[in-house]
Amino acid sequence: MQRKRYSLEFKQQLVQEAKEACNATQVARRHGIDVKMLYRWIRDSKHADWKNASPDAKAITSYTPSPGEFRELETENDKLKKLLGEKDLEIAILRDLVKKVNPAYRTKWK
């Protein structure tokens, strides 16, 4: 069985149609092609778009929070660290209790 070859215009048309419809499965069924093939075409078109993008669009920008946001993030981080410590302590206490109640579970919890 020979493979079908599709033109670039046909592929681009289907990719555009799938993007507009937001349903690649439906578009693939309508045109009688495999869904995996359409997803591959969509993925390839994204890669092609990225390759053709301007260097400014590809530039990675860094985010620096304002001093107020930084303080908020620090306080939230401290709260989360405290909560994590409490949970670790709780787990250790529960493991000790399990060891005391049923010594057979010792090897299971290590």
N, C-alpha and C positions, 0 to 999 in steps of 0.2 A: 504494500500500500504506500503510495507516494504522499509526502507531506504537502499540505497546502501552504502556499506562500501568499501573504497578504501585503498589499502596498502600504507604504508609509502613510499616505493620506488616509487610508481606511483605518489604520491603527490609531492615528491622531484623532480621527473623528470619533471612534469608539471611546477613547480615553476621555475626550472632552464630554461626550454624552454621559459617561459614567460619573464624571465629576459633577455635572449639573444635576443628574438624577439622584446622586448619592446612593446608588444601588447597582453595583457592578454585576451582581448575579442576574438581575433582571435584564440588563443590557446584553449580557453574554447570551442568555437564553433567546432573546429576541433576534439576535443575529446568528444564532446557531454555532457559537464557538465555545470552547472550554473556558470555564470561569478562571482557572489557574492561569491560562494564557493571557486573559484580559488583565488580571492582577499583575502579571509580569510586565505587560506593556505599560501599565500605570506606574509601576516602580521604575521602569527604565525611563519613562518620561520625566519623573521627578529627578532622577540622576542627571538627565540631560539638561533640565532646567537649572540645576545647581551648577553644572559645569559652565553653562552659558551666562550665569549671573555675574554681575559686576563685582570687582574686588571689594567695593564698599559694602555691598550686601553680605559678603562673606566674612567681613571683619567681625571679630569677637569683641563684644563690649563687656566691660566689667562694671559691676554694680557696687557703688560705695554708698552706704546708708548715711543719712544725716546724723548728727550727734544725738538727737532725740530718739531716732529710730534705733541707733546703736545701743543706747541705754535700755530701751524696751527689749531688744533682742538679748542683751546680757541678763536682764532680770528673768526673762522667760527661760533662758538657758539654765540659770541657777535653779529655778523652780523644777525644771525637768531633771536636772542632776540629783536634786534632793529626792524627788519622787522615785527615781531609779534606785538610789541608795536604799530607800525604805522598802522597795519591792525586793531587792536583793536580800536584805535582812529578813524579810518575811519568808522568803523561800528557804533561807538557811534554817530558820526556826522550824518551819514545817518539815524539812528533811530530818532534822534532829528528832522531832516528835515521831515521825514514821519509823526511824531506826529504833526508838525506845519501845514503841508499841509492837512492832513486828520485825524482829531481827532478820527475817528471811529477805526483806526488801533492801538490805544493805548494799548488795552488789548491783542491784538494779538502778539505784539513784546516784551512783558515783560518777 
